Amino acid sequence: MLSYDELTSPERELWDAFPEGRPVDLRAGVPEDDRVAEGGQWGPGRTVRATVIVALLLGANTVESGAVACLRLAGARISGHLDLAGAQIAHALWLEGCWFEESVNLLGASLRTLVITRGRVPGIEADSARVEGNLDLRGSVVESLASSPFNHVSTALSLSDARVTGGMLLNGAHISAPGGWAVAAGGLVMEGGVFCRGGFVARGQVRLMGAQLPGGLFMRGAQLEDPGPGGVALAMDNAVVSRLDFSDGFTANGTVHLRRTQISDSLSFEGAVLNGPPGGAGPALTCRLMQAVDVDLTLARPPSGTVDLRGAQVTHLYDSEQSWPDVVELEGFVYGSLDPIDSIEVDEPGERRQASGRRNSVDSRVAWIRRSPGYNPQPYEQLASWYRKAGHDDEARRVLLARQRHRRRTLPRVARVWGHLLDVTVGYGYRPWLAGVWLLALTLLGTLSFRTHAPTPVQRGEGAPFQPLVYTLDLLIPIGGLGQRTAWYWSNGSLQWLAYLLIAFGWVLTTAVVAGVTRALQKN
């Protein structure tokens, strides 16, 4: 138990100020002397033992009636280990511009607002902690812990299964665990927002797997670096969040994992840079089975790694020419609308209205689908369905025709030949007018050829007079008959062979029409 006589001068000042919540400022007032990076050189006049802080927070000094006790300390060197594991703390803790010799242990603690701003801390461990208020680390430098009972890798800020009723403020903070976990917050419940803006830098992986963030995650302009051997800069698998803001220069030098993430509002990568793991060894963005409403993928430049959208469900997707790398996984991707950003006009601030643009041309969208490796019919059907809902049936048919042409590449040689025939004759049933073009061309060929010579009747004096047009149509129509084909034959060998070819073309054309229309009516 500490006695008042054992306290140093700055510790007595803090002890006396605590019951009334008065701030204690040990800073010299000279910028060169107050740099936190040089805090290890601060002498006894600016040093407070961690045990004194622990004693005050646990009720060592009687709280005065009519005052709100609070520990407010600025510009101090905190010596020793600040160990509050499992503690029940009823007072707010405000530490500004402080330099910690050792890490802060809040494992399983219950406390009020925790503020450590513009300080330097060699690790904060707050797994399973409960904070009734805000967790504020703005402008602080938090470095990796040497070890942790829960994590087998170096960790700087550990918040696994913690619960915060307010928000977490990390604006301007530098969280550093290169090759390890900069932030380990699996299962975190943060009722307010998580703000990582204003120069936030994380060296090491940011892990928010299974986190619940109803207030949203805002990482505008944040930098994620040194993800380690796994190459994952941000892991938010199975998280539930209202809004994700990775815009305005957000840079991830590693994979961003949003697998099975549920986003009730918007996901924005507007102006972001997704570099993926070094050397292109993995995907830049993985959104497999993700669910979101508005998704803005208008990046600053194309990602350097794959974008995986397999099984994702999105209501509105905004994209541009900079959105997509060479490989995009689209199998099972479902969207309600596609809004190209270069065809968006603004009516009111924060609102968008779609105008016509080349990004939604069929050719560009089909090229987008073909960035997906292999052949899968679902992306084509999804795009065709969207065109139909938009009232563009012609565009939908063009997409389905492109699907058949893509599928043809995967078939055996004989099937590919038949596919080419269907394509040329009726466009796989999506261009039935081609059959009319072929019929007209063959009819003209036959009529003009047969009128140059007189055929020989099968039975003289019987049957209708020879009509080149009717005779040609009779050859081309395989079903029924107009009475000309059976009544005349040719002694001229070339014209007889032309008649045979027209009969063959008639059968082929009819078969292609039936097969093409049947295939067009089928789902696949």
Secondary structure, 3 states (H helix, E strand, C coil): CCCHHHCCHHHHHHHHHHHHCCEEECCCCCCCCCCHHHHHHCCHHHEEEHHHHHHHHCCCCCCCCCCCCEEEEECCEEECCEECCCCECCCEEEEECCEECCCEECCCCEECCEEEECCEECCEECCCCEECCCEECCCCEEECECCCCCCCCCEEEECCCCEECCCEECCCCEEEEEEEEEEECCCCEECCCEECCCCCEEEEEEECCCCEECCCEECCCCEEECCCCCCEEEECCCCEEEEEECCCCCEECCEEECCCCEEEEEEECCCCEECCCHHHCCCCEECCCCEEEEEECCCCCCCCCCEECCCCEEEEEEECCCCCCCCEECCCCEEEEEEEHHHEECCCCCCCEECCCHHHCHHHHHHHHCCCCCCCHHHHHHHHHHHHHCCCHHHHHHHHHHHHHHHHCCCCHHHHHHHHHHHHHHHHHCCCHHHHHHHHHHHHHHHHHHCCCCCEECCCCCCCCCCHHHHHHHHHCCCCCCCCCCCEECCCHHHHHHHHHHHHHHHHHHHHHHHHHHHHHCCC
